[in-house]
Amino acid sequence: MIILASLKTTLGDYRFDNVFMNASGVHCETAAELDEVAASPAGTLVTKTGTLQPRSGNPEPRFAVLELGTINSMGLPNQGVDYYLAYAEQFQAQHPEQPIFLSVAGMQPSDFPVLAQKIQDSGFTGLTEFNLSCPNVPGKPQIAYDLATTAEILTAIFTAFKKPAGVKLPPYFDLAQFDQVAAILNRYPLTFINSINSRGNGLWIDPETDTTTIRPKGGFGGIGGQYAKPVALANVRAFRQRLRADIGIIGTGGVTTGRDAYELILCGANLVSLGSVLATEGVGAFSRLTTELKAEMAKKGYSRVDEFRGQLNTL
């Protein structure tokens, strides 16, 4: 019997025809790049993380392809929140049945409620991702590792923000951290989390020159690609076990094959976003991975992703 696999999925009250999307930061800085993602088989798209003011980011070279992934220290280059908010509003007017994500971040905690109010006052009806995890801005720590500040920011955001929202998180590495972070997140009306952002402050050395491969921060940068996959699987699994059932998960990290995406869903992901593979392969990755994921599902006897989502077996 031939099984026709469907990649339809849901997140909150939103429905998507495909589980795949881009990761904020990859192929999404300009309207032209966003349009290319929208024209691909991807089920949805997210804008570049926008800040209150445009940013040029860190000095180049700030991105390098490694043996099993990538390293980057981009420094949040972006066109500013107003640019992406205008794009998102125009997109939803042209595609009323296709939800879109708007990603934003503050350079300081007080920026977040300002960003939230701006989006609340707009006509945007999609999902907002508040990025609490950019690891590559010199002098700025990852907010989500400071649990008290994280709670303060979420309280400030949701004082006025009533639209669907989620948070982008860095990777965590201790079971106690998962307990503590989930306890905070469960207190707020989140629709989703995005886990994980790149592993911050890795280092790669060029064997020919004995120098670092990127310039910013003395060569320290976020690690993505296959290096990140075990950590991404663990974070998605751990949060799925600890978060309220109504909080969905975007699984990010280490996807280079359809099997990788299958495993993120098996750990509990509702959507799967592509970072390093999209940066190195381009939007063609969406077609290839869609085919590979459907083949993996058919091999396992599944016709829908919700049949195996979160169904990881343990010994």
N, C-alpha and C positions, 0 to 999 in steps of 0.2 A: 504494500500500500504506500502510495506517495503522500507524504505529509507536506502541506503547503504552510510554511511558517509565516506568521505575522509578527511584525515588530511594533505593533501599536502598544502604547503605554499611557499611563496617567501620572499626574503629579498634582495633588490637591484636586481642584475641580477642573483642571486643564487636561486636554487630551492631545496626544501626539501620534503621528503616523509612523514614526521611527524613533528608536531609543537614542540614536546618535545625535550629538550636537558638538559644536566647537567649545573649547575651553576659553574663557575670557583671557585675553592676552595673545591669542593666536589667530591670525587671519581675521581680524575684526577691528583694526584701528581706524579704517576709513570706510566710508559708505560703499565704495567699490568692492572692498574685501567682504564686507557683510553681505552684499548682494550676491557674491559668488557662493557663499555658504548657503544663502537662501535658495539659490538655484540648484543646489546639489540635493542628493537624497536625504540629507540630514532632516531630522524631525523638527528641529527648532534651532535657534541661534541665540548667542549672547553677545552683547556689545563689549568692546574693550572697557576695562574698568575706568570710569570717568571720575575725575576729581573736580573740585569747584573751579579751578583754573586749569587751562591746558598746561601740559608738561612735555618737555623735550626728552626727559629721561636721562639715564647715565651715559657717560662717554663710551664710544665704540673702540674696539670690538667688545660687544656685550652679550653675544650669543655664539655658541659653538656646538657642533655635532660631535658626540663622543662615540665610543665603540658600541655602547648599548643604550644610548639615550642622548640627552642634551644637558648643557649647563647654560644658565642665563643670569644676567644681572641687569635687566632692562630698566629698572627704576621708574616704572609706571609711565612710560610715554603715552600721552593720549590727547585727544582734541578738546577735552573738557566736557563736563556733564551736559551742558546745554546742547552740544553737538549731537551726542548720543540720544538724548531725550527727544530731540527733534526727529532724528532718524527713526526711533522706535514708534513715535506717534504717527509718522508718515507710513511706516511699514504696516502698522495695525489697521490704518485706514484702507490700505490697498489689499491687505490679507486678513480680513476680520475673523477668519476661522483658524488662523495659525498663530498661536501664542508666541511671544518673544520675551527674552530676558534682557533686563537692563542692569548692568553691573556698575557699582559706584564704590568709592572709598574715600575716607577722610585722611588728610595728612596729619590731623590731630583729632582727638576725641570730639571736640566741639564742632567739627565739620559734619559729623554724621547726622545730627538732628536737622541741620541746615539742608543737607542733601535730601533727607527724608521729607521735609516740608515742601521742598521744591517739586519733588515727584508727586507727593500727595495733592498738591495744588494743580498739577498738570492733568491732561486728558489721558495719560498712559494707563492702560488697564491690564497690562501683562504682569510678569513677575519681576520683582526687584531683588538683585543679589547684592547684599552689603558685604564687601570684601574686608574681612578682618585678618587677612593672612599674607599680605604682600611681603616677601622676605628680602627684597632687593633694593630698598631705599636706604642709602647711607644715613646713619644716625637715627633711624626710626626702627624700633623693635616691632616684632609681630604682635599685634594687639591681642590676638586670641590666646597667647601664652600668659597674658596677665588676666587672670580670671575676674578679679575685682573690676578692672577697667572694662572688660567685656560686658559684665552685668550692667555697669553704669551706662555704657553706650546703648545696649539693647533697651534699657529702661527709657532712655532719652528718645530713641527712635520710635518706640511703640506708644509713647505718650500721645503722639499725634498721627502716627502712620497707621492707616487702616486697610491698606492694599496688601495683596499677597506678597510675601517677602521671605527671603532666606539668607543664610550667611555662608560665606566661603571660608573654610577652615584650613589651617596648616595641619601637617601630620602630627599625631600624638604617638607616644611610644611606651606608655606605661598604663596598665589597667586602671590604676587609681586616677590617672588623668581622664580617662574615658568616663569614669564614674562622676568626677567633679564637673567636667564640661557638660555632660548630658544633663546633670541635675540643674545646671543654669539654663540650658537651652529649653528644657521642658517647661520652664516658667513663662515662656513667651509665645505669642501666637504665630510661630513660624510655620511656613508651608513646606520648607525644605532646608536641607543643608547641602553644601557642595564639599566633598571630601575626596581627595586631598589636593591642596596646592602643592607646588614643587617642594621638595625637601630642601630647606634653606641652608645656605652656607656650606655647600660642598666645594671641593677643589679638584681641578684637573690639570695635569702637567703635560706639556708638549714634549715628547721624548726626543725630538730633534733639536730643540733649542733650550730645554730645561727651564722654560718659562711657563707662567700660567697661560691659559688659553683665552681668558677674557681680561679686560682692563679694570673695571670698577672694583672697589673694595679689595684691592690687592689680589684679585683673582677668585674671590669667594662668590658663589652664585647658587641659584636653585637648581637642583638635579631633577630631571624628568626622564621619561622613557622607561625602558625595561628595568632600570635600577630601582624605580619607584613602585613597581607592581606589588611586591609582597606587602609593603607598607600600606599601599592603597587598599588592598584586599582586607587587611587587618582593621583599618580604620572604618571602612564601610560596614564590615561585619560587627565590630564592637559597637558602633553607634546604632545600627539596626536593632541590636539586642537591648539598648538602653533608652532610646528615644520613644516618645509617644508614637503610637501607630499612625497617627495622622500626619506626622512629619516625614515627608519623602526624602530621598537621598539621590543626589547626582554623584555618580561614581567617576572619579577622575584619577588617572595615574597609571602609566605602564601599558596602555592598550596599543598593541601592534598587530594583533590578530583577532579574528572573530572569537576564538576561544578565550582570549583575555577579557573581552567584553562579556562573554557568557559567564565567566567566573565572577566579575563584579556584580552582575545581576543575581547570580547564585548567592552572593553574600548579602544582597538586599537592595541593590541600586535600582531606582526607577528609570533613570536616564544615565547615559554614558557619554562623557565628554572627551574629546580628543585634543591633546596638546602637542607633544613632541612629534607624533606621527603625522599630524596635520602640518606642522611647521616644516618637516622634511619631505613629505610626500605630496602635499597640496590637497586640494579638495577632492581629488580622485580617491583619497583614502576612504571617503564615505561610501562610495560604491563598492569598493573591494571589501570593506569590513561588513557592510550590509549583507553581501553575498555569503561571506564566511560565517557570520553569525547564524544566518538562516540554515546553512548547511550543518552547523554544529547542533542546532536545535532539532533538525530533522533526524540526525544521527542518534540523538538521545530520545526521540519520540515525542517531542514537544511541538505544538502548533502555535502557542501563545507564550509570551514572556512571563505572564503572571502564573503560569503553571509551575515554574521553577524558581521564581524570584524568592530569595531568602531561604531556600530549601537546602542549604549546605549540610552535608552529612558530617558527623564527627565520629571518631572511634570510641 
